[in-house]
Structure formats: C-alpha cells, structure tokens
Amino acid sequence: MRFSIIIPAKNEEQRIGVCLEHIARLDFPKDEFEVILGDNGSQDRTVEVFRSWSDRLLVSVVAKPGVNISAARNAGVLASRGKLLAFLDADCLPPPHWLKRGATLLEAPDAGIVGAHYRIPVNSTWVPRCWFDEEHPNGPGESSYVPAGSLLVSRLTFDRIGGFDEALQTNEDYDICQRAKAAGFPVGAYTELEVIHLGTPQTISSFYRKQKWHGLHVFRVFLQNLPSLYNASVVVFALYTLVSLLLLLSGTIVVALGKTSLVLWGSCALALCGPIFLAGRTAIKRRKPAIFVPLILLYFLYGVARASCILESMFNRIERHDRTLRRA
C-alpha cells in the first residue's frame, strides 16, 4: 500500500460524503491507497455514510471515542498500511492531484512534512475573505507549519518524530511541525496541496468560537517548549489583549465611581492599538485597503478569544494544583 489517508471525525454525517466524493476523484490508482476513519464517538450516521463507500474505495474504521483529535489521528496511523500518510479533515475537499503531487514531494531525498494552508469556500462571507489571504495562502517552500487537515508525511518520518501529541486537543499540527523541524526535517507549504475547508467560520460568532477552540492548547505548547518559544507571538498578543481588557475594566469602575475617565480612554486606546497595527500591516501587505477596518474587529476578537484561553488555562492549572495539595 502506497498511501493511507487518515480522517478523524465526530458527527460529520453532513460532510463526510462530500469529502469521500472528492477522494474518489483523486488522480491516483484506487488500489494504491486506503482511507481510514478515526471515529471519535459519532452519534449520527458518520460511520454508516463512510462505510457506504466501500464499493468505491478501500475504507476502514477505527473507533476511538472520547479522545483528543490527535489521538484519533494516531490510532488511524496504527491501523494503516501505507508507506506514506496523508492527514485530511472530514470537512476538507482535496484537489484531484493531491496524492500524486504529495507522493512526488515525499519521495524526494530531503522530504519532511508537506501540506498547505486551507482554501476558503467560493461563496464565503466577508469574515473569511478579510481574515484569510485568498490569493496567496501558500508560498512555495518552507513554512512554520501546515494544518493537519492537509498534512502529508512518510510513515518513517512520522514515527521518528513521534506522531501527534495525544495530550493536545488543538495546536497539535503546529506542535508536530515544530518537532519535525527540531529533528532536522523540513516543513513545506505547496499550492498544489491546497484543500477547500468547508468548516471555515462565516460569521462573527463562529469566528470567535473557532479562535477560542483553536487557542485551547496554544499556551500549553508554549509552556512545554519555552526555550524554543513556540507560539510566542500569539501568546504575547493574547497577554497584551488580556492586560488591555483588565485596564478597560478598571477604567470603567473608576468612571462608575465618579472619578476621572482618563484611565478608561487610555485603556480603550491601548486595546485598539494592537488590532489597528496588525490590520494595517496586513492590509498593506495584501494591497487591499478595504479590509483594514473589518480586520481591526477581527484581530480584536482574535485577541479576546486567545486571552480567554490563557485565563482558562491558568485557572485550570491553579485548580489542579489545589486538588494535588488537598490529596497530599
């Protein structure tokens, strides 16, 4: 078996069929790849829909209920037979040449991890159109990381890196890419490996929820790799936002007590300075001044979402420490 496609999923009944339809269209011999579903305890018809493709694709299911998505991916690898591994999410649609181009890149002498950052759906709203760079999502060659929804690697390299960290629910793709780099393996993003991400947030509320979910373990990865400062820029911006919000709260209390409003106005300015700077830099880089104002809002929400994750992480650590002390 040349390739194993690993798809972690939970309650993806509405999307898994479309994903498999695109896999069936791959310009790659059907007898040279298998598709493995790492099912994380689906309560809908995800597994049933997946198995209904057994007459068109070589499919199998690994049941891993109640685990992190990284563990579901690792379980798929353990059950696989391919010399090459292709990780795909159930809400991602690969292009026809996905495996063919991936095989060419992975069979090069200096291969490591290859993949691509997502393409947004064609009918997307202003939220993803402003947040994501539609024209240049992937510069050819070296990248800091590639998302696990389109990540390809040889089994040998995957085993040498140690697989996905099963303690991580999110940020596991960034973590494995950084460990690959530390081990001497390159990480490359390639336009030819771009998949369409159907799960791209299309509204303000879904954008905030997605950023909060993605940030769950960003702080943990940062603390686990302090000498390397993984996720440092994200953590710094989150802490900056957290301080700004605390000052904003303090300023509001001061005004409520009938005192000067200077602290309130100063904290408002501080809270907006970061988003304004990042929005301006992004708009200039993309040469799209029209996205400047919408990006201010999105960067602010991004900072708030990531700041809330840091607070939750700190509270969880304190709670675990208290439980340990009570047991002692």
FENKAKA-V380800 format. One record per pair of residues at least 24 apart in sequence whose C-alpha atoms are under 6 Angstrom apart, sorted by sequence separation. I is the first residue (numbers start at 0). J is the second residue. D is the distance in Angstrom with one decimal. If there is no record, write none. Layout:
BEGIN
i=I j=J d=D
i=I j=J d=D
END
This chain:
BEGIN
i=33 j=57 d=5.0
i=34 j=58 d=4.8
i=35 j=59 d=5.0
i=36 j=60 d=4.8
i=37 j=61 d=4.9
i=38 j=62 d=5.0
i=39 j=63 d=4.9
i=40 j=64 d=4.0
i=274 j=298 d=5.1
i=33 j=58 d=6.0
i=35 j=60 d=5.7
i=38 j=63 d=5.7
i=39 j=64 d=4.2
i=147 j=172 d=5.2
i=274 j=299 d=5.5
i=146 j=172 d=5.6
i=243 j=270 d=5.0
i=3 j=32 d=5.5
i=7 j=36 d=5.8
i=9 j=38 d=6.0
i=116 j=145 d=5.9
i=144 j=173 d=5.5
i=1 j=31 d=5.2
i=2 j=32 d=4.5
i=3 j=33 d=5.0
i=4 j=34 d=4.7
i=5 j=35 d=5.0
i=6 j=36 d=4.9
i=7 j=37 d=4.4
i=8 j=38 d=5.2
i=9 j=39 d=5.1
i=115 j=145 d=5.6
i=0 j=31 d=5.3
i=1 j=32 d=5.9
i=3 j=34 d=6.0
i=6 j=37 d=5.9
i=7 j=38 d=6.0
i=8 j=39 d=6.0
i=10 j=41 d=4.6
i=114 j=145 d=5.6
i=9 j=41 d=4.6
i=12 j=44 d=5.4
i=144 j=176 d=5.4
i=10 j=43 d=5.5
i=12 j=45 d=4.2
i=11 j=45 d=5.4
i=37 j=71 d=5.1
i=115 j=149 d=5.9
i=10 j=45 d=5.8
i=114 j=149 d=5.3
i=114 j=150 d=4.5
i=113 j=150 d=6.0
i=114 j=151 d=5.8
i=37 j=75 d=5.5
i=113 j=151 d=5.3
i=112 j=151 d=5.9
i=112 j=152 d=4.9
i=142 j=186 d=5.8
i=169 j=213 d=5.5
i=141 j=186 d=5.7
i=142 j=187 d=5.2
i=141 j=187 d=4.4
i=142 j=188 d=5.8
i=140 j=187 d=4.8
i=169 j=216 d=5.6
i=170 j=217 d=5.9
i=140 j=188 d=5.7
i=139 j=188 d=5.8
i=139 j=189 d=5.1
i=137 j=188 d=5.8
i=137 j=189 d=6.0
i=137 j=190 d=5.6
i=88 j=148 d=4.6
i=87 j=148 d=4.4
i=86 j=148 d=6.0
i=87 j=149 d=5.2
i=240 j=302 d=5.6
i=86 j=149 d=5.8
i=7 j=71 d=5.7
i=86 j=150 d=5.2
i=7 j=72 d=5.8
i=85 j=150 d=6.0
i=237 j=302 d=5.1
i=241 j=306 d=5.3
i=85 j=151 d=4.4
i=84 j=151 d=5.6
i=84 j=152 d=5.4
i=237 j=305 d=5.3
i=26 j=95 d=5.3
i=84 j=153 d=5.7
i=237 j=306 d=4.5
i=5 j=75 d=5.8
i=25 j=95 d=4.2
i=26 j=96 d=5.5
i=83 j=153 d=4.3
i=24 j=95 d=6.0
i=83 j=154 d=5.4
i=82 j=154 d=5.5
i=111 j=184 d=4.7
i=113 j=186 d=5.8
i=115 j=188 d=4.6
i=15 j=89 d=5.3
i=18 j=92 d=5.3
i=111 j=185 d=4.9
i=112 j=186 d=4.7
i=113 j=187 d=4.8
i=114 j=188 d=5.1
i=115 j=189 d=5.5
i=111 j=186 d=5.9
i=113 j=188 d=5.9
i=126 j=201 d=5.8
i=14 j=90 d=5.7
i=117 j=193 d=5.8
i=118 j=194 d=5.8
i=119 j=195 d=5.7
i=115 j=192 d=5.4
i=117 j=194 d=5.5
i=118 j=195 d=4.6
i=119 j=196 d=5.6
i=124 j=201 d=5.6
i=3 j=81 d=4.7
i=114 j=192 d=5.7
i=115 j=193 d=5.0
i=117 j=195 d=5.9
i=118 j=196 d=6.0
i=2 j=81 d=4.5
i=117 j=196 d=5.8
i=0 j=80 d=6.0
i=1 j=81 d=4.9
i=0 j=81 d=4.7
i=1 j=82 d=5.3
i=2 j=83 d=4.7
i=3 j=84 d=5.0
i=4 j=85 d=4.6
i=5 j=86 d=4.9
i=6 j=87 d=5.2
i=2 j=84 d=5.7
i=4 j=86 d=5.8
i=6 j=88 d=5.4
i=214 j=305 d=5.5
i=211 j=304 d=4.7
i=215 j=308 d=5.6
i=69 j=163 d=5.5
i=210 j=304 d=5.9
i=211 j=305 d=5.8
i=70 j=165 d=4.8
i=97 j=192 d=5.4
i=69 j=165 d=5.1
i=68 j=168 d=5.9
i=67 j=168 d=4.9
i=93 j=194 d=4.6
i=92 j=194 d=5.2
i=91 j=194 d=5.9
i=92 j=195 d=5.1
i=91 j=195 d=5.4
i=91 j=196 d=4.6
i=90 j=196 d=6.0
i=91 j=197 d=6.0
i=90 j=197 d=5.2
i=90 j=198 d=5.8
i=129 j=290 d=5.7
END
